[in-house]
Structure formats: structure tokens, C-alpha cells
């Protein structure tokens, strides 16, 4: 289901402006690269209707809203950019990503529409640019997770990973490893992760994906090693700009806190990592901040600080009503009472 572009009120103020066409594109891009998405949106507003900057301003505004977890708002601007130029791979990737994120949050009635729009955009992006790593990653993830009636196919996922390897060997291998994980071949996946990291020790995404895999399999010692490495890359040349590398480095703090909670070890280090994560505010979805507070609560409870545990439990509850989190918080409330 594609959203109808809202016209008039969103952009009306821009119509009366007489600033130069490129007045704030540069400033907006600078704010965006610093992670100040709200400021970037304000700067881009000056250029949404200018002929030579409208496409970029709408695309970047949509991207900023998406990173602020406002996917519906993001689609308004991304679709405005699409009306100007539909054959831009990065734009189609962002449209696919926003629709995919909405599909994961939507009801069973509206989710299929978002899912179809997601697949269509990712496929279009890959057709436009076969080497676009984000679009390939999104499409492969879609093929692995979607049911067959919505176009999901593990065979298509495997073929897509092989196709990317013609253009980018390492990234294609990394995605092939995700296919192995998605088809219950963890040993083959881990071998590929290990081979990639031997070849390119500082490959951020390989480290991050391997860490997520070992974390998911409760191999916490192995996961900690990679997450600790990723944390050291915060602010490095590879992670100073926006993108998956920066996200991986900053999200490492979250997982270091989660591991401390789940493995029942070193609550102080876990709390310190989660505090850094929450202060950074680099959240990939609306649940992550809530889960960070949940893990903070469990770690404070481990330390015997029932007051702090209760405060973070309440914050987590306010931030999200996601089903699994509600279940965890219900049990945590009981644990705090018993402590």
C-alpha cells in the first residue's frame, strides 16, 4: 500500500519563500552527516520546491524522518522525490526500507500492502544499481523473511547474494552468510564470517553481523569480542558519517548491555554501556530505547538497586507496548517485588 502524497499544508510555507534555490542544501547535508536530523529537516525545507534542489531536498528529508523512526512521514517526502525522478537507486532503496519497517509494525490487514511496496522498491533499486549493497541487503532480507504469497523465496535470496558477488565480493559473501543463517546453515555462515574477517579484519559489517549471530545463539563470549571491537570504532574514519557502519559501532553499546543482562555478569559495565547508548540516541527502531531501559532495570536489580530498577522499568513501559517487551516487563515487576 503506497501512501498518497500529502500536498499543500506540508509545503505551503515554502512556496512563499524567495531564498536562493540552494540556500540550505549544504547546511542540511552537514547537519544530516552530524546526525542532527531535526535541524537537517529544517534546512532542507527551504529547497523542497526549488527546481534544481527539490529532488535532493525531498529525498534527504525523507531519509531524515526515517532515521527519526517516522516512516509514514518519510514516505511523504520520498514519494515527492519519486515523482521527480523514480529511477534513482538510493531513493528506491529508502522507499523499500521505509515500507519494510512499516510492514513490521502494521496490522495483519495493512502489512501485506507495505510488504509488496517494499519488495517492489528494493527490486527496482537493484535493477537500477546491481552493486547497491543496501538494496541487495534489503531484498535478500525480504526474500528470506516474507511468505511465498508475498514473493518470499530462499532460492531467490541465495541467487541474489551470488549476483552481488559479481560486483562486490566481500559484501556478496556477507549477504550469502545471512542466507545461510536464514536457511538454518549456521556453520556455513560462521565460516564465511570468519573468512571475511580474516581477509578484512576491520570490516565493520562483517564484525557486526557475526556478533549478532553469536549473540542470537547465546555464544556471549564470542559476541562480546566483536561488540567490544565495534565500540572502539566509534568516531573512526569508517564510522564518523551516517550509515550502517556508524550504526553498528554505536549500537555495540546496546548489545554489550544486553549481554551483561542476559549472561548475568558485570552489571556496572552493562549499565555504563547502556547509558552511553541512550545518551547517543542512535536508535534503529522505536523499540530499542525501550529495551535498553528494560536491560538497565535488570542490571540495577542485579545490583540490588530496586528504586533505579523500577524507574527504568516504568520508562520502558512508557516507551513501548510491544508484545514481547510487555511480557518481559511483567516478569521483571514480579522479580523486583520478590527482591
N, C-alpha and C positions, 0 to 999 in steps of 0.2 A: 504494500500500500504506500503510495507516494503522497507526500503532503502537498496540499495546494499552497502555492507561494502566497504569503500574506503581503498584500501591497498597501500602499497608502500610508497608514499610520506609522509603520516602522521606519520608513524612509522619508516621510514628508518633510521633516525639518531640514534634511539635506538639500532639498530642492531649492530652498531659498538662499543657500549659501553661495557666495561669489568668490570663494578662495581659489587659488590656482589648482589645477586638476591633480597634481601630485603633492599637494601641500603636506599630507601626513602619512603617505605610504611608507616613507623611510622611517619616520618616528614610530609608526605602528609596528613595522618589522623589527625594529630594535627592541621595543617593549616585549614583543612576542618572544624573541630569542632569549630574553631575560626571564621568561616565564610569567610576566605581568600581563595576563590575558585580558583582564578588565580594562587596563589602560590601552592595550593594543586595539581593542574594540572601539574605544572612544576615538582613537586616532584614525582608524580605518573609516569611520563614519563620514569623514569629510570627502571621501573618494568613491563612495558606493555608486554614485550616479555619473561620475566623470567618464567620458568615453574611453580614454586611454588607461584608466586605472580601475574601472568598475569590476572587471573580471577578478583581478588580484585582490581587490579590497573585499569583495564578497566571499571569495574562496578563503582568505585568511580570517575573516570574521567568523565564517562557519567553522573553520578549524579551531579557532579560539573557544567558541561556545562548546564545541565537542570536548575539548580538554577541560572545560569547566563543568563537564557532565550534564550539559543542557543540549541533548541530542536533537530534540524537536526544533529548538531554536536554531541549532546549527544547520539543519536541513533547509530552513527557510532561505538562508544565505547561500548555501551550497547549490540549491536549485536555481537561485538567481544567477549564480555564476554559470551553471549548466545551460541556462537559456542564452548566454552569450557565446559559450564555447563548450559543447558537450564532449569534444574529442581531446580532452586533457587527462592524462593517466592519473596524475595526482588527485585531481578533482574527483574522478570516478572512484578512486581508492577511498577518499574521505566519505563520499556518499555511501559506499558499501559499508564502511566501518560504522558510521552513524546508524544506518538501518540495522546492521547486525547487533549493535548494542541495544537498540530499541526492541529488537526481536527477543532478546534475552530477558527483557523486563516486562514485556507485554502479556496480555491475557491470551488464552488459547484461541480466541477469536481473531485478534488482530496480529498475533505473532507471525502467521504464515505470510501475510502481506509484506511485513517488514523483511522477512527472510528472503522472499522472492526478489525484492528490490535490492537486497544485499548481494545476492548471487549475481544478479544481472549487472550491477555496477562493478563488482570485482572482475567478472569475466570480460567486461568492456575494457577495464583498466589494463588487464593482462594482454588483451589483443592489441591495444594501443602501444604498450611498452612491455614486451615479454620479460625484460630484465627487472621490472619494478618489484623489489623484494617485498614491500609491504602488501601490495596487491596479491602477489603469489602466496604470501603467508596467510592473508585473509581468505583467499579462495580455497586453499588446502584445508584450513581450519573448518571452513564451511562444509566442504565435501566430507570431511571426517565426522562432523557432528550433526549435520542435518539428516532427516529421514529421507528415504529414497523418493517419496512422492513430492518432496521439495527440491529434488536434484542432488541430494547427498549421494556420494559414491566413494568408497575407499579405493576402488580401482582408479577413478579419476584423480584422486588425491596423489596416489603413487606416481601416475603418469605426469602430473603437473610438477612434482618435485624433480623428476628426471629431466623434464623440459627446462626448468630453471637452471639446472647444472650446465646446460649448453652455454648459458650466458654468464653465470656466476657459480663456479663450482662449490665454493665453501657454503654459500647461502643455500644452494640447492641441496647439499648434503645435510645441512642443518634442518631443512624442512623435511627431507626424507627421514631423518631421525624422528621427527614428530609424527610422521606417518607410521613408522614402526611402533611408536608408543600408542598411537591410536588404533593399531591393529593387534595389540597385545603381543608385541615382539620386543620387550624391554631390553633384552640382552643385545640384540642387533642395534637398538637405538643407542644404548650406552657406549657400545664400541665406536659408533660414528661420532658421538660427542667427544669421546676420548681422543680419537684420531684427529678431529678438527682442532682440539686444544693443544695437542702435541705439535701440529703444524703451525697453528697461530695462537700462542699462549695467551695473548691479550685480547682475544676475540670476545667482546662483551656479551653478545647474544648467545654464543655457544656456552659460555660460563653460566649465564642466567638460565637458559633452558635446561642445562644439565642439573643445575641446582634445584629448579622446580621439580624435575623428575625424581631426584633423590629425596627431596622434601616430601613429595607425594607418596613415595614408597617407605616413608618413615626411616630413611637412612640419614638420620640427622647429622651425624658426624661428617659425612661427605658433603651434605648440603651446607653445613656451616663453613667449610673450607672455601667453597665457591662464593657464598654470600659475603664472607669476610673480604675476599679479594675484590668483589664488586664494590664494596663500601669504600675501599681505598681508591677507587677510580672516580669518586665524586669530585667534580671540578677539574678533572683531567681534560686534555685536549679532545679525547674521544667522547666525553660526556658533558662538555660545557654548554652545548646547544640543546635545543629541544629534540626529541626523537626517542626511539626505543633504547638507545644506549644510555642516555641520560636517565630515562625512566628506570632502567634496570639497576643502575647504580644507586639511585635514591630509594628504590623500593627494597633494596637489600636490607635496610634498617628494619622495615616491617617484618620481613621473614626472620631476621635474627631475633626479633622479639617473639615472634610466633614459635620459633624453635625452642626458645628458652621456656616458654609456657608449656608447650606440648611435651618436652623432654624432662620437665621438672628440674631444670638446672640453671644456676646463676641468675636469679631474678633481678638483681641490681643491673647487670649488663643488659638484660632484656628490657627493663624499664628505660634505661638510658637510650637504647636504640629506638624504642617506640616514641620516646619524647622527641628525639631528633626527627623521626619520620613525620610526626604530627606537626611539628614546627615548620618543616619544609612544605607541607601541604601538597605534595605531588601524588594525587590520588588518581588511580586509573578507572575507578567506578565509585558509585555513591555508597557502596557497602564497605569499602576498605577502611575509611576513617572510623566507622562504627566497630569493625572487627579489631582495629588497633586498640580502641578503648576497651573492648572486651578482654583482649590479651593483657592489657595493662591491669585490669581488675584482677585477673587470675594471678598475675605476678605479685601484686600487692598483697593478695590473700596469702600467697606462699610466704610472704614476709611477716604475716600476722597483722597487717595494717587493714583492719576491716573498714575503717572510715574511707580511706582512699579507694579501696576496692569497690565500695558501694557507690562512691561518686562516679567512678569510671563506668560502672555497670549502668547507672542511670543515664549517663551521657550516651553510651552505646545504644540503649533502648530508644532514646530520643532521636538518634540519627537514622535508625533504620528499623523497619518491621519485617525484614527478610525472614523467611520461614525458618531456616536452619539457625540463624542467629537468635531468634526468639526462643528456640529450644535450648540453645546453649545458655542463654541468659536466665532462663527458668531454673536450670540446674545450678547455675552459679549462685543465684539467690538463695537456694537451699544450702549450698556449701557455706555461704557467708553466715547464715543463721546457725549452722552447726559448729562453726569455728569458735 
